[in-house]
Amino acid sequence: MIRGVLTAFKDRRETIYINPPSGIPKLELLEVWRNWDIILILAQRDIKVRYKQSFAGIGWAIIQPLLTMIVFTAVFAGVVNVNTHDSPYPLFSLAALVPWSYFVHAITKATGCLVVDQDLIKRVYFPRLVLPISAVIGGLVDFAIAFVLMLILLLVYDWAPNLKLLLLPFFLLFAILTALALGLWLSALNVQYRDVNNALPFFTQLMMFVSPVAYPASVIPEKWQMVYALNPMATVINGFRWVLLEEQPNPGIYSLISVAVVMIALVGGLYFFRWQEDRFADVV
Amino acid sequence: MSSDHKAIVAEGLGKSYWVGGHMLIDRMGMHALVDRALKAPVRIISRLASNQKPASHFPEIPGHMKWAIRNVSFSVDQGEVLGIVGHNGAGKSVLLKLLSRITRPTEGRARLHGRVGSMLEAGTSFHGELTGRENIQLSGAILGMPRPRIAALMDEIISFSEVEEYIDTPVKRYSTGMILRLGFSVAAHLDTDIMLIDEVLAVGDQRFKRRCVDKMRSVASSGKTVLFVSHDMDVLKQISDRAILIREGSLIMEGAPEHVVAEHVRYTGKS
């Protein structure tokens, strides 16, 4: 008896219990953290693979926001004449397009991740949460490249950085969490209903119109600002503009609504994902 | 000896699948689904008005439950090598999938003591656009090897796989045999307490197969617990300490490998 206890004490190997699914799933985020290596290596794989056999290569990370900025500038500054709080329109729109491009990229990757990597899901065990997390993290490389473009354009316009810039990581983190929160729901749903993937480009396009990408959030009437803040990307974009451009107003108190929305969607998404997870290998 | 010393204990494991479509649309048909959705308000109001409980949420669903395996109980001692014998579709792979946590059981439970490495098909985590070397890093990490360990074993893995010449070529240019060899090589260098292995011995030509068997034998004699499925009865007899026979989802025999294999061969010859 005592010997048994002693050997059990000496033996530090973990024990794995296998049971049928029941009740509310445990999140086991610690296990996800322990598999950080896999998150990074999958993100690295996606980046490497995406630009192999591609002529423009990593340049695609710049081409997309740059061309959109040019078209937006021609239309919204040249023809429509949008009020930008006195910021030059190219800067005004690029400050929004850089986080917006990241968001679209991350959410698209995250939504498809379980289907794209179904061979892994069917044949190797690892915490499945690793896949959507790695999808939103992999997009950061494109973000970084696009952000360099932003900095160059700022310097062209004689930009003087100020202390607000230190807040940028928070708004970036908020963009990552927004993409992850949505990605958790959509990826799990996409396993069973591929409609999700088909509807996604349309969804992100609609979402761009209700986000202040081409226009300032201040054009929304005050009484609707609260509703507008239900879209977390509005806060991300307002935040980016505020920290990068001198003349822009701060995101305002309604940002807290966005924060609440993301937190609820994130926690709900984690549970939803874990709940659906048991069926991934059987259904995908 | 108490069951605390067992590496694997499985008690009444069972896994059922739904045969005949998973989706609600598959079950009901698009028309029926839209129809139900449109009539839902009327149905709910009339139910509330009459204060009746709903008879059933969904109409009769075509299809049926099929047990891939059921009531499978066994245990494996630490350091023991257990062979699993059975026909195609008997449920061997499902059993390994349950033990490696790829899917969860419908009933029963199991306990594994120690770190688990599984190899259910060689080279599945490979990506065609990446080189052999990059794929070793990827595959090793996904199978649970720490990065420094992969780096340390890199040369050994490459030389075992015999694809040195092409190691910096994208894997999509490899032959099937080369991919399988590289895949086996990565998994063979996993350093876990328990190894779950499915069919990987059917890899490559006779010579490489012999090397795989040798590798397996050295893994088996190194004190690791190994559970493996193979259709190669000779290899199975050589390597395992004990074997179980699975037929139509049930465990029907357990014992010395020679006896289990003999029974399997006898039954195969009969049918």
Interface residues (C-beta under 8 A of the other chain):
Chain A: G4 T7 A8 D11 R13 E14 T15 I16 Y17 I18 N19 P20 P21 D37 I38 I41 L42 R45 K48 V49 K52 Q53 D119 L120 I121 K122 R123 V124 Y125 F126 Q192 Y193 D278 A281 D282 V283
Chain B: S2 D4 H5 L13 Y17 H22 M23 K97 L98 L99 S100 R101 I102 T103 R104 P105 T106 E107 G108 R109 A110 R111 L112 H113 G114 R115 V116 S118 L120 E121 T124 S125 H127 E129 L130 E134 Q137 L138 A141 I142 L143 G144 P146 R147 P170 D193
